[in-house]
Amino acid sequence: MRIFFIILCLFSLAFGEVDENGRLIMEGVSEPRNSIQPNMVTDLQSTSPIIPTINLSLNAPQEPGDLVNTLNIVIIITLLVLAPSLVLVMTSFTRIIIVLGFLRTAMGTQQSPPTQVLVSLALILTFFIMEPVATKGYNDGIKPYINKEIPYDEAFVRGVAPFKEFMLKNTREKDLALFFRIRKLENPQTINDVPLTVLLPAFMISELKTAFQIGFLLYLPFLVIDMVVSSILMSLSMMMLPPIMISLPFKILIFILVDGFNLLIGNLVNSFKF
């Protein structure tokens, strides 16, 4: 302790003084100030970032055009939500996907081609088949409406007319008459007299029937191959061997030799009436 006190005294003689508490007071060095000046607070407040506000209030439209724009956005969002259903009920997708499913089942290839591949092929063929119809609907209804040449109700009628014509040409008269009898409506004279609520279910059951007819015709050649292979195995007393295991390579081979996908897709696309 004596050595420490002697050193402290030497520092005090050289640089400053020592107070009564034993602290060294340096000359020319002021004590730190812990207080914050008011102008410093003002400077900090002025440099603080501005937080943006979010306004979620709903205001009434000031002009009729504002309401029309809002309704257009609502209609577009609704169509996007209903787009998958519209693809199923108003296009050729239903017939194509069912026929491709029958083909995979008839060949007995289990999950080959995968379901994603079949759905993608059906969508591509649907876009190919429906392109003229969609183009006509766009040019007759949507494009004039965007250019503000016709009102919304007329644009809807013009845009739907090509699809109604396509569905009517591919709908059986018997199926259409069924739903007219259920609704107790008079026989239509023109396309405009056929409501969509009647045409859509009639078109769907017509597509299902046509798809099942094509699927039955697809099954016949593969069924013959299964029967021939089963007869050969039974004649060789090889009843414990599954016939499907033996017939599957022959099915695939015959399907490739006759260029099955080319024949199937060509006849399937030509089965639609335009």
C-alpha atoms as an extended CHARMM CRD file, in Angstrom:
* protein
*
       274  EXT
         1         1  MET       CA              0.0000000000        0.0000000000        0.0000000000  PROA      1               0.0000000000
         2         2  ARG       CA              2.8700000000        2.3860000000        0.7940000000  PROA      2               0.0000000000
         3         3  ILE       CA              4.3670000000        1.7800000000       -2.6540000000  PROA      3               0.0000000000
         4         4  PHE       CA              0.9760000000        2.5020000000       -4.2900000000  PROA      4               0.0000000000
         5         5  PHE       CA              0.5930000000        5.7430000000       -2.2710000000  PROA      5               0.0000000000
         6         6  ILE       CA              4.0760000000        6.8840000000       -3.2390000000  PROA      6               0.0000000000
         7         7  ILE       CA              3.3430000000        6.2830000000       -6.9430000000  PROA      7               0.0000000000
         8         8  LEU       CA              0.0630000000        8.1770000000       -6.6370000000  PROA      8               0.0000000000
         9         9  CYS       CA              1.8290000000       11.1310000000       -5.0720000000  PROA      9               0.0000000000
        10        10  LEU       CA              4.3760000000       11.2130000000       -7.8380000000  PROA      10              0.0000000000
        11        11  PHE       CA              1.5550000000       11.3330000000      -10.4360000000  PROA      11              0.0000000000
        12        12  SER       CA             -0.1100000000       14.1400000000       -8.5520000000  PROA      12              0.0000000000
        13        13  LEU       CA              3.0590000000       16.1790000000       -8.4740000000  PROA      13              0.0000000000
        14        14  ALA       CA              3.6460000000       15.6000000000      -12.1580000000  PROA      14              0.0000000000
        15        15  PHE       CA              0.1620000000       15.9290000000      -13.6650000000  PROA      15              0.0000000000
        16        16  GLY       CA             -2.3200000000       17.1450000000      -11.1040000000  PROA      16              0.0000000000
        17        17  GLU       CA             -3.6730000000       16.8610000000       -7.6410000000  PROA      17              0.0000000000
        18        18  VAL       CA             -5.1790000000       14.1390000000       -5.5190000000  PROA      18              0.0000000000
        19        19  ASP       CA             -8.4750000000       14.8420000000       -3.7890000000  PROA      19              0.0000000000
        20        20  GLU       CA             -9.4740000000       13.7220000000       -0.3370000000  PROA      20              0.0000000000
        21        21  ASN       CA            -10.9720000000       10.5150000000       -1.6730000000  PROA      21              0.0000000000
        22        22  GLY       CA             -7.7120000000        9.5130000000       -3.2910000000  PROA      22              0.0000000000
        23        23  ARG       CA             -8.8090000000       10.2460000000       -6.8750000000  PROA      23              0.0000000000
        24        24  LEU       CA             -6.3940000000       11.8410000000       -9.2900000000  PROA      24              0.0000000000
        25        25  ILE       CA             -7.4530000000       15.2340000000      -10.6560000000  PROA      25              0.0000000000
        26        26  MET       CA             -5.7390000000       15.8860000000      -13.9890000000  PROA      26              0.0000000000
        27        27  GLU       CA             -5.1530000000       19.4260000000      -15.1290000000  PROA      27              0.0000000000
        28        28  GLY       CA             -6.8840000000       20.3670000000      -18.3560000000  PROA      28              0.0000000000
        29        29  VAL       CA             -9.1090000000       17.2760000000      -18.2330000000  PROA      29              0.0000000000
        30        30  SER       CA            -12.7120000000       17.7920000000      -17.2900000000  PROA      30              0.0000000000
        31        31  GLU       CA            -14.9760000000       15.1590000000      -15.8470000000  PROA      31              0.0000000000
        32        32  PRO       CA            -17.3610000000       13.4270000000      -18.2040000000  PROA      32              0.0000000000
        33        33  ARG       CA            -20.8590000000       14.8080000000      -18.2250000000  PROA      33              0.0000000000
        34        34  ASN       CA            -23.6980000000       12.3140000000      -17.9850000000  PROA      34              0.0000000000
        35        35  SER       CA            -26.4470000000       14.8260000000      -18.6080000000  PROA      35              0.0000000000
        36        36  ILE       CA            -27.9740000000       15.2070000000      -22.0760000000  PROA      36              0.0000000000
        37        37  GLN       CA            -28.5080000000       18.7080000000      -23.3760000000  PROA      37              0.0000000000
        38        38  PRO       CA            -31.9990000000       19.6240000000      -24.6890000000  PROA      38              0.0000000000
        39        39  ASN       CA            -30.6470000000       20.5210000000      -28.1170000000  PROA      39              0.0000000000
        40        40  MET       CA            -29.2560000000       16.9810000000      -28.4320000000  PROA      40              0.0000000000
        41        41  VAL       CA            -32.7600000000       15.5180000000      -27.8990000000  PROA      41              0.0000000000
        42        42  THR       CA            -34.1280000000       17.8490000000      -30.5610000000  PROA      42              0.0000000000
        43        43  ASP       CA            -31.4300000000       16.7650000000      -33.0070000000  PROA      43              0.0000000000
        44        44  LEU       CA            -32.1790000000       13.0630000000      -32.3690000000  PROA      44              0.0000000000
        45        45  GLN       CA            -35.8930000000       13.6010000000      -32.8800000000  PROA      45              0.0000000000
        46        46  SER       CA            -35.3140000000       15.4670000000      -36.1250000000  PROA      46              0.0000000000
        47        47  THR       CA            -33.1120000000       12.6790000000      -37.5360000000  PROA      47              0.0000000000
        48        48  SER       CA            -35.4360000000        9.7700000000      -36.5520000000  PROA      48              0.0000000000
        49        49  PRO       CA            -36.9270000000        7.8500000000      -39.5460000000  PROA      49              0.0000000000
        50        50  ILE       CA            -40.5360000000        8.4580000000      -40.5550000000  PROA      50              0.0000000000
        51        51  ILE       CA            -42.7140000000        5.3080000000      -40.2560000000  PROA      51              0.0000000000
        52        52  PRO       CA            -45.2670000000        5.0280000000      -43.1010000000  PROA      52              0.0000000000
        53        53  THR       CA            -48.9130000000        4.5640000000      -42.1890000000  PROA      53              0.0000000000
        54        54  ILE       CA            -51.3150000000        1.9980000000      -43.6840000000  PROA      54              0.0000000000
        55        55  ASN       CA            -54.8670000000        3.0140000000      -44.4790000000  PROA      55              0.0000000000
        56        56  LEU       CA            -57.3990000000        0.1430000000      -44.6870000000  PROA      56              0.0000000000
        57        57  SER       CA            -60.5180000000        2.2630000000      -44.9100000000  PROA      57              0.0000000000
        58        58  LEU       CA            -63.0810000000        1.6900000000      -47.6700000000  PROA      58              0.0000000000
        59        59  ASN       CA            -64.2080000000        4.8430000000      -49.3950000000  PROA      59              0.0000000000
        60        60  ALA       CA            -67.2560000000        5.2780000000      -51.5600000000  PROA      60              0.0000000000
        61        61  PRO       CA            -66.5100000000        5.7520000000      -55.2780000000  PROA      61              0.0000000000
        62        62  GLN       CA            -66.4800000000        9.3850000000      -56.3010000000  PROA      62              0.0000000000
        63        63  GLU       CA            -67.1560000000        8.6810000000      -59.9900000000  PROA      63              0.0000000000
        64        64  PRO       CA            -68.9850000000        5.8800000000      -61.8520000000  PROA      64              0.0000000000
        65        65  GLY       CA            -65.7030000000        4.8760000000      -63.4920000000  PROA      65              0.0000000000
        66        66  ASP       CA            -64.2220000000        3.9810000000      -60.0790000000  PROA      66              0.0000000000
        67        67  LEU       CA            -67.0400000000        1.5150000000      -59.4180000000  PROA      67              0.0000000000
        68        68  VAL       CA            -66.6420000000       -0.0410000000      -62.8720000000  PROA      68              0.0000000000
        69        69  ASN       CA            -62.9160000000       -0.5880000000      -62.3330000000  PROA      69              0.0000000000
        70        70  THR       CA            -63.5710000000       -2.2190000000      -58.9640000000  PROA      70              0.0000000000
        71        71  LEU       CA            -66.1910000000       -4.5350000000      -60.4520000000  PROA      71              0.0000000000
        72        72  ASN       CA            -63.8170000000       -5.4760000000      -63.2720000000  PROA      72              0.0000000000
        73        73  ILE       CA            -61.1710000000       -6.5040000000      -60.7450000000  PROA      73              0.0000000000
        74        74  VAL       CA            -63.7170000000       -8.6130000000      -58.8420000000  PROA      74              0.0000000000
        75        75  ILE       CA            -64.8490000000      -10.3120000000      -62.0570000000  PROA      75              0.0000000000
        76        76  ILE       CA            -61.2710000000      -11.0820000000      -63.1140000000  PROA      76              0.0000000000
        77        77  ILE       CA            -60.4450000000      -12.6100000000      -59.7140000000  PROA      77              0.0000000000
        78        78  THR       CA            -63.6380000000      -14.6960000000      -59.8620000000  PROA      78              0.0000000000
        79        79  LEU       CA            -62.7740000000      -15.9880000000      -63.3220000000  PROA      79              0.0000000000
        80        80  LEU       CA            -59.2850000000      -16.9410000000      -62.1710000000  PROA      80              0.0000000000
        81        81  VAL       CA            -60.7710000000      -18.9330000000      -59.2880000000  PROA      81              0.0000000000
        82        82  LEU       CA            -63.2880000000      -20.6710000000      -61.5590000000  PROA      82              0.0000000000
        83        83  ALA       CA            -60.8420000000      -21.2150000000      -64.4390000000  PROA      83              0.0000000000
        84        84  PRO       CA            -60.1730000000      -24.9260000000      -63.6750000000  PROA      84              0.0000000000
        85        85  SER       CA            -63.8960000000      -25.6520000000      -63.5450000000  PROA      85              0.0000000000
        86        86  LEU       CA            -64.5020000000      -23.7610000000      -66.7910000000  PROA      86              0.0000000000
        87        87  VAL       CA            -61.7750000000      -25.8010000000      -68.4860000000  PROA      87              0.0000000000
        88        88  LEU       CA            -63.5320000000      -28.9980000000      -67.3840000000  PROA      88              0.0000000000
        89        89  VAL       CA            -67.0910000000      -28.1080000000      -68.3580000000  PROA      89              0.0000000000
        90        90  MET       CA            -66.7370000000      -25.9410000000      -71.4840000000  PROA      90              0.0000000000
        91        91  THR       CA            -63.8580000000      -27.5050000000      -73.4320000000  PROA      91              0.0000000000
        92        92  SER       CA            -62.6430000000      -30.8130000000      -74.8240000000  PROA      92              0.0000000000
        93        93  PHE       CA            -60.5890000000      -31.6140000000      -71.7090000000  PROA      93              0.0000000000
        94        94  THR       CA            -63.0790000000      -34.0790000000      -70.2160000000  PROA      94              0.0000000000
        95        95  ARG       CA            -63.1760000000      -36.4050000000      -73.2160000000  PROA      95              0.0000000000
        96        96  ILE       CA            -59.4060000000      -36.3710000000      -73.7130000000  PROA      96              0.0000000000
        97        97  ILE       CA            -58.4160000000      -37.1060000000      -70.1250000000  PROA      97              0.0000000000
        98        98  ILE       CA            -60.9400000000      -39.9360000000      -69.7900000000  PROA      98              0.0000000000
        99        99  VAL       CA            -59.7620000000      -41.5850000000      -73.0240000000  PROA      99              0.0000000000
       100       100  LEU       CA            -56.1220000000      -41.3530000000      -71.9340000000  PROA      100             0.0000000000
       101       101  GLY       CA            -57.0560000000      -42.9000000000      -68.5880000000  PROA      101             0.0000000000
       102       102  PHE       CA            -58.8140000000      -45.7810000000      -70.3640000000  PROA      102             0.0000000000
       103       103  LEU       CA            -55.7160000000      -46.3160000000      -72.5080000000  PROA      103             0.0000000000
       104       104  ARG       CA            -53.4310000000      -46.6430000000      -69.4900000000  PROA      104             0.0000000000
       105       105  THR       CA            -55.8370000000      -49.0260000000      -67.7550000000  PROA      105             0.0000000000
       106       106  ALA       CA            -56.3040000000      -51.1760000000      -70.8770000000  PROA      106             0.0000000000
       107       107  MET       CA            -52.5620000000      -51.5790000000      -71.3530000000  PROA      107             0.0000000000
       108       108  GLY       CA            -52.1110000000      -52.4690000000      -67.6840000000  PROA      108             0.0000000000
       109       109  THR       CA            -49.0540000000      -50.2430000000      -67.2060000000  PROA      109             0.0000000000
       110       110  GLN       CA            -50.1800000000      -49.1580000000      -63.7150000000  PROA      110             0.0000000000
       111       111  GLN       CA            -48.7440000000      -45.6340000000      -63.2330000000  PROA      111             0.0000000000
       112       112  SER       CA            -46.9800000000      -45.2690000000      -66.5650000000  PROA      112             0.0000000000
       113       113  PRO       CA            -47.4290000000      -42.7330000000      -68.0840000000  PROA      113             0.0000000000
       114       114  PRO       CA            -47.8230000000      -40.8030000000      -64.8100000000  PROA      114             0.0000000000
       115       115  THR       CA            -50.9940000000      -38.8760000000      -64.1220000000  PROA      115             0.0000000000
       116       116  GLN       CA            -49.1490000000      -35.5520000000      -64.4200000000  PROA      116             0.0000000000
       117       117  VAL       CA            -48.0620000000      -36.4600000000      -67.9450000000  PROA      117             0.0000000000
       118       118  LEU       CA            -51.5930000000      -37.4300000000      -68.9890000000  PROA      118             0.0000000000
       119       119  VAL       CA            -53.0720000000      -34.2260000000      -67.5420000000  PROA      119             0.0000000000
       120       120  SER       CA            -50.3970000000      -32.1210000000      -69.2540000000  PROA      120             0.0000000000
       121       121  LEU       CA            -51.0450000000      -33.8480000000      -72.5910000000  PROA      121             0.0000000000
       122       122  ALA       CA            -54.7910000000      -33.3430000000      -72.1740000000  PROA      122             0.0000000000
       123       123  LEU       CA            -54.3000000000      -29.6360000000      -71.4290000000  PROA      123             0.0000000000
       124       124  ILE       CA            -52.0370000000      -29.1430000000      -74.4520000000  PROA      124             0.0000000000
       125       125  LEU       CA            -54.5430000000      -30.8700000000      -76.7420000000  PROA      125             0.0000000000
       126       126  THR       CA            -57.3520000000      -28.8150000000      -75.1940000000  PROA      126             0.0000000000
       127       127  PHE       CA            -55.5170000000      -25.5690000000      -75.9720000000  PROA      127             0.0000000000
       128       128  PHE       CA            -54.8720000000      -26.8150000000      -79.5050000000  PROA      128             0.0000000000
       129       129  ILE       CA            -58.5140000000      -27.7240000000      -80.1040000000  PROA      129             0.0000000000
       130       130  MET       CA            -60.0610000000      -24.6910000000      -78.4060000000  PROA      130             0.0000000000
       131       131  GLU       CA            -57.7110000000      -22.0590000000      -79.8610000000  PROA      131             0.0000000000
       132       132  PRO       CA            -60.0050000000      -21.0690000000      -82.7960000000  PROA      132             0.0000000000
       133       133  VAL       CA            -63.0040000000      -20.8830000000      -80.4630000000  PROA      133             0.0000000000
       134       134  ALA       CA            -61.1630000000      -18.7880000000      -77.8450000000  PROA      134             0.0000000000
       135       135  THR       CA            -59.7150000000      -16.4860000000      -80.5030000000  PROA      135             0.0000000000
       136       136  LYS       CA            -63.1410000000      -15.8260000000      -81.9620000000  PROA      136             0.0000000000
       137       137  GLY       CA            -64.5930000000      -15.1460000000      -78.5280000000  PROA      137             0.0000000000
       138       138  TYR       CA            -61.7970000000      -12.6920000000      -77.7500000000  PROA      138             0.0000000000
       139       139  ASN       CA            -62.1230000000      -10.8210000000      -81.0480000000  PROA      139             0.0000000000
       140       140  ASP       CA            -65.9160000000      -10.6260000000      -80.8830000000  PROA      140             0.0000000000
       141       141  GLY       CA            -66.4400000000       -9.8890000000      -77.2010000000  PROA      141             0.0000000000
       142       142  ILE       CA            -63.4190000000       -9.0830000000      -75.0440000000  PROA      142             0.0000000000
       143       143  LYS       CA            -61.4650000000       -6.9050000000      -77.4650000000  PROA      143             0.0000000000
       144       144  PRO       CA            -64.3530000000       -4.5140000000      -78.2840000000  PROA      144             0.0000000000
       145       145  TYR       CA            -65.1530000000       -4.2760000000      -74.5700000000  PROA      145             0.0000000000
       146       146  ILE       CA            -61.5450000000       -3.3530000000      -73.7290000000  PROA      146             0.0000000000
       147       147  ASN       CA            -61.6990000000       -0.6770000000      -76.4270000000  PROA      147             0.0000000000
       148       148  LYS       CA            -64.9430000000        0.5990000000      -74.8250000000  PROA      148             0.0000000000
       149       149  GLU       CA            -66.9190000000       -0.0420000000      -77.9960000000  PROA      149             0.0000000000
       150       150  ILE       CA            -69.6390000000       -2.2540000000      -76.4480000000  PROA      150             0.0000000000
       151       151  PRO       CA            -71.1000000000       -2.5880000000      -72.9190000000  PROA      151             0.0000000000
       152       152  TYR       CA            -70.3510000000       -5.4700000000      -70.5740000000  PROA      152             0.0000000000
       153       153  ASP       CA            -73.5610000000       -7.4700000000      -71.1470000000  PROA      153             0.0000000000
       154       154  GLU       CA            -73.1290000000       -7.4410000000      -74.9180000000  PROA      154             0.0000000000
       155       155  ALA       CA            -69.4530000000       -8.3780000000      -74.5500000000  PROA      155             0.0000000000
       156       156  PHE       CA            -70.4230000000      -11.3790000000      -72.4260000000  PROA      156             0.0000000000
       157       157  VAL       CA            -72.9730000000      -12.5890000000      -74.9850000000  PROA      157             0.0000000000
       158       158  ARG       CA            -70.5210000000      -12.2150000000      -77.8710000000  PROA      158             0.0000000000
       159       159  GLY       CA            -67.6610000000      -13.8470000000      -75.9730000000  PROA      159             0.0000000000
       160       160  VAL       CA            -69.6870000000      -16.8620000000      -74.8880000000  PROA      160             0.0000000000
       161       161  ALA       CA            -71.3570000000      -17.4120000000      -78.2810000000  PROA      161             0.0000000000
       162       162  PRO       CA            -68.4110000000      -19.3530000000      -79.8830000000  PROA      162             0.0000000000
       163       163  PHE       CA            -68.2140000000      -21.6520000000      -76.8480000000  PROA      163             0.0000000000
       164       164  LYS       CA            -71.9640000000      -22.2550000000      -76.9430000000  PROA      164             0.0000000000
       165       165  GLU       CA            -71.7350000000      -23.0990000000      -80.6200000000  PROA      165             0.0000000000
       166       166  PHE       CA            -68.8960000000      -25.5480000000      -79.9590000000  PROA      166             0.0000000000
       167       167  MET       CA            -70.7620000000      -27.2290000000      -77.1150000000  PROA      167             0.0000000000
       168       168  LEU       CA            -74.0000000000      -27.4780000000      -79.0960000000  PROA      168             0.0000000000
       169       169  LYS       CA            -72.2290000000      -29.1680000000      -82.0110000000  PROA      169             0.0000000000
       170       170  ASN       CA            -70.7460000000      -31.7650000000      -79.6500000000  PROA      170             0.0000000000
       171       171  THR       CA            -73.8780000000      -32.3210000000      -77.5430000000  PROA      171             0.0000000000
       172       172  ARG       CA            -76.4160000000      -34.9960000000      -78.3610000000  PROA      172             0.0000000000
       173       173  GLU       CA            -79.9130000000      -33.7560000000      -78.9870000000  PROA      173             0.0000000000
       174       174  LYS       CA            -81.2490000000      -36.3950000000      -76.6110000000  PROA      174             0.0000000000
       175       175  ASP       CA            -79.1040000000      -35.1220000000      -73.7280000000  PROA      175             0.0000000000
       176       176  LEU       CA            -80.0630000000      -31.5060000000      -74.4150000000  PROA      176             0.0000000000
       177       177  ALA       CA            -83.7590000000      -32.4120000000      -74.5490000000  PROA      177             0.0000000000
       178       178  LEU       CA            -83.4430000000      -34.1940000000      -71.2010000000  PROA      178             0.0000000000
       179       179  PHE       CA            -82.5030000000      -31.0210000000      -69.3380000000  PROA      179             0.0000000000
       180       180  PHE       CA            -85.0610000000      -28.9560000000      -71.2480000000  PROA      180             0.0000000000
       181       181  ARG       CA            -87.7410000000      -31.3710000000      -70.0270000000  PROA      181             0.0000000000
       182       182  ILE       CA            -86.4100000000      -31.1960000000      -66.4720000000  PROA      182             0.0000000000
       183       183  ARG       CA            -86.5500000000      -27.3970000000      -66.5180000000  PROA      183             0.0000000000
       184       184  LYS       CA            -89.8670000000      -27.4660000000      -68.4290000000  PROA      184             0.0000000000
       185       185  LEU       CA            -88.6350000000      -25.0540000000      -71.0700000000  PROA      185             0.0000000000
       186       186  GLU       CA            -89.8270000000      -24.5920000000      -74.6120000000  PROA      186             0.0000000000
       187       187  ASN       CA            -87.7970000000      -25.9210000000      -77.5140000000  PROA      187             0.0000000000
       188       188  PRO       CA            -85.1070000000      -23.4040000000      -78.5460000000  PROA      188             0.0000000000
       189       189  GLN       CA            -85.1650000000      -21.8530000000      -81.9980000000  PROA      189             0.0000000000
       190       190  THR       CA            -81.6560000000      -20.3410000000      -82.0520000000  PROA      190             0.0000000000
       191       191  ILE       CA            -78.3970000000      -20.6910000000      -80.1460000000  PROA      191             0.0000000000
       192       192  ASN       CA            -79.2560000000      -17.6530000000      -78.0300000000  PROA      192             0.0000000000
       193       193  ASP       CA            -82.3840000000      -19.4400000000      -76.7870000000  PROA      193             0.0000000000
       194       194  VAL       CA            -80.2650000000      -22.1830000000      -75.1360000000  PROA      194             0.0000000000
       195       195  PRO       CA            -79.2450000000      -21.0650000000      -71.6090000000  PROA      195             0.0000000000
       196       196  LEU       CA            -75.8310000000      -22.0160000000      -70.2930000000  PROA      196             0.0000000000
       197       197  THR       CA            -77.3740000000      -23.6170000000      -67.2160000000  PROA      197             0.0000000000
       198       198  VAL       CA            -79.0060000000      -26.1940000000      -69.5070000000  PROA      198             0.0000000000
       199       199  LEU       CA            -76.2320000000      -26.5400000000      -72.0670000000  PROA      199             0.0000000000
       200       200  LEU       CA            -73.3840000000      -27.2070000000      -69.6320000000  PROA      200             0.0000000000
       201       201  PRO       CA            -74.7670000000      -30.3900000000      -67.9710000000  PROA      201             0.0000000000
       202       202  ALA       CA            -75.9810000000      -31.6990000000      -71.3440000000  PROA      202             0.0000000000
       203       203  PHE       CA            -72.5210000000      -31.1700000000      -72.8270000000  PROA      203             0.0000000000
       204       204  MET       CA            -70.8760000000      -32.9020000000      -69.8560000000  PROA      204             0.0000000000
       205       205  ILE       CA            -72.9060000000      -36.1130000000      -70.0540000000  PROA      205             0.0000000000
       206       206  SER       CA            -72.4750000000      -36.1970000000      -73.8330000000  PROA      206             0.0000000000
       207       207  GLU       CA            -68.7110000000      -35.9580000000      -73.3900000000  PROA      207             0.0000000000
       208       208  LEU       CA            -68.7560000000      -38.7250000000      -70.8010000000  PROA      208             0.0000000000
       209       209  LYS       CA            -70.7150000000      -41.0310000000      -73.0740000000  PROA      209             0.0000000000
       210       210  THR       CA            -68.4560000000      -40.3650000000      -76.0490000000  PROA      210             0.0000000000
       211       211  ALA       CA            -65.3380000000      -40.9040000000      -73.9260000000  PROA      211             0.0000000000
       212       212  PHE       CA            -66.6470000000      -44.2470000000      -72.6340000000  PROA      212             0.0000000000
       213       213  GLN       CA            -67.4570000000      -45.3830000000      -76.1740000000  PROA      213             0.0000000000
       214       214  ILE       CA            -63.9070000000      -44.6050000000      -77.3030000000  PROA      214             0.0000000000
       215       215  GLY       CA            -62.5470000000      -46.3120000000      -74.1930000000  PROA      215             0.0000000000
       216       216  PHE       CA            -64.5190000000      -49.4800000000      -75.0060000000  PROA      216             0.0000000000
       217       217  LEU       CA            -63.0320000000      -49.5690000000      -78.5040000000  PROA      217             0.0000000000
       218       218  LEU       CA            -59.5680000000      -49.1450000000      -76.9830000000  PROA      218             0.0000000000
       219       219  TYR       CA            -60.0870000000      -52.0650000000      -74.6460000000  PROA      219             0.0000000000
       220       220  LEU       CA            -60.9740000000      -54.5980000000      -77.3620000000  PROA      220             0.0000000000
       221       221  PRO       CA            -57.5110000000      -55.2040000000      -78.9490000000  PROA      221             0.0000000000
       222       222  PHE       CA            -55.8000000000      -55.3760000000      -75.5610000000  PROA      222             0.0000000000
       223       223  LEU       CA            -58.5060000000      -57.7340000000      -74.2930000000  PROA      223             0.0000000000
       224       224  VAL       CA            -57.8650000000      -60.0500000000      -77.2490000000  PROA      224             0.0000000000
       225       225  ILE       CA            -54.1490000000      -60.1320000000      -76.4020000000  PROA      225             0.0000000000
       226       226  ASP       CA            -54.9400000000      -61.0170000000      -72.7710000000  PROA      226             0.0000000000
       227       227  MET       CA            -57.2640000000      -63.8370000000      -73.8690000000  PROA      227             0.0000000000
       228       228  VAL       CA            -54.6960000000      -65.2970000000      -76.2900000000  PROA      228             0.0000000000
       229       229  VAL       CA            -51.9240000000      -65.2120000000      -73.6880000000  PROA      229             0.0000000000
       230       230  SER       CA            -54.2130000000      -66.7670000000      -71.0610000000  PROA      230             0.0000000000
       231       231  SER       CA            -55.1860000000      -69.6020000000      -73.4490000000  PROA      231             0.0000000000
       232       232  ILE       CA            -51.5490000000      -70.3310000000      -74.2790000000  PROA      232             0.0000000000
       233       233  LEU       CA            -50.5680000000      -70.4140000000      -70.5940000000  PROA      233             0.0000000000
       234       234  MET       CA            -53.4470000000      -72.7430000000      -69.7500000000  PROA      234             0.0000000000
       235       235  SER       CA            -52.5460000000      -75.0950000000      -72.6070000000  PROA      235             0.0000000000
       236       236  LEU       CA            -48.9770000000      -75.2140000000      -71.2680000000  PROA      236             0.0000000000
       237       237  SER       CA            -50.2650000000      -75.9010000000      -67.7200000000  PROA      237             0.0000000000
       238       238  MET       CA            -48.6900000000      -72.6790000000      -66.5090000000  PROA      238             0.0000000000
       239       239  MET       CA            -51.7200000000      -71.4960000000      -64.6000000000  PROA      239             0.0000000000
       240       240  MET       CA            -49.6500000000      -70.1210000000      -61.6960000000  PROA      240             0.0000000000
       241       241  LEU       CA            -47.9830000000      -67.5720000000      -63.9810000000  PROA      241             0.0000000000
       242       242  PRO       CA            -49.9810000000      -64.2860000000      -64.1390000000  PROA      242             0.0000000000
       243       243  PRO       CA            -51.1630000000      -63.6540000000      -67.7320000000  PROA      243             0.0000000000
       244       244  ILE       CA            -50.7910000000      -59.8830000000      -67.3010000000  PROA      244             0.0000000000
       245       245  MET       CA            -47.0570000000      -60.2500000000      -66.7170000000  PROA      245             0.0000000000
       246       246  ILE       CA            -46.6700000000      -62.0400000000      -70.0650000000  PROA      246             0.0000000000
       247       247  SER       CA            -49.1540000000      -59.9920000000      -72.0810000000  PROA      247             0.0000000000
       248       248  LEU       CA            -47.8470000000      -56.5470000000      -71.0340000000  PROA      248             0.0000000000
       249       249  PRO       CA            -44.7050000000      -56.6420000000      -73.2400000000  PROA      249             0.0000000000
       250       250  PHE       CA            -46.8110000000      -57.7680000000      -76.2180000000  PROA      250             0.0000000000
       251       251  LYS       CA            -49.3060000000      -54.9330000000      -75.6270000000  PROA      251             0.0000000000
       252       252  ILE       CA            -46.5510000000      -52.3500000000      -75.5460000000  PROA      252             0.0000000000
       253       253  LEU       CA            -44.8810000000      -53.8640000000      -78.6210000000  PROA      253             0.0000000000
       254       254  ILE       CA            -48.0830000000      -53.8770000000      -80.6890000000  PROA      254             0.0000000000
       255       255  PHE       CA            -48.9920000000      -50.3520000000      -79.5550000000  PROA      255             0.0000000000
       256       256  ILE       CA            -45.5800000000      -49.1130000000      -80.7060000000  PROA      256             0.0000000000
       257       257  LEU       CA            -45.6790000000      -50.9890000000      -84.0270000000  PROA      257             0.0000000000
       258       258  VAL       CA            -49.0420000000      -49.4990000000      -85.0250000000  PROA      258             0.0000000000
       259       259  ASP       CA            -47.9440000000      -46.0070000000      -83.8240000000  PROA      259             0.0000000000
       260       260  GLY       CA            -50.7360000000      -45.9730000000      -81.2750000000  PROA      260             0.0000000000
       261       261  PHE       CA            -50.3540000000      -42.4360000000      -79.9740000000  PROA      261             0.0000000000
       262       262  ASN       CA            -50.4300000000      -40.9960000000      -83.4830000000  PROA      262             0.0000000000
       263       263  LEU       CA            -53.6090000000      -42.8900000000      -84.3460000000  PROA      263             0.0000000000
       264       264  LEU       CA            -55.2800000000      -42.1970000000      -81.0110000000  PROA      264             0.0000000000
       265       265  ILE       CA            -54.5560000000      -38.4630000000      -80.8420000000  PROA      265             0.0000000000
       266       266  GLY       CA            -55.4230000000      -37.9360000000      -84.5110000000  PROA      266             0.0000000000
       267       267  ASN       CA            -58.7990000000      -39.6680000000      -84.2570000000  PROA      267             0.0000000000
       268       268  LEU       CA            -59.5020000000      -38.0990000000      -80.8740000000  PROA      268             0.0000000000
       269       269  VAL       CA            -58.9640000000      -34.5500000000      -82.1780000000  PROA      269             0.0000000000
       270       270  ASN       CA            -60.9850000000      -35.2750000000      -85.3320000000  PROA      270             0.0000000000
       271       271  SER       CA            -63.8710000000      -36.5700000000      -83.2020000000  PROA      271             0.0000000000
       272       272  PHE       CA            -64.7560000000      -33.0020000000      -82.2070000000  PROA      272             0.0000000000
       273       273  LYS       CA            -67.0930000000      -30.9880000000      -84.4090000000  PROA      273             0.0000000000
       274       274  PHE       CA            -66.4160000000      -27.3390000000      -85.1870000000  PROA      274             0.0000000000
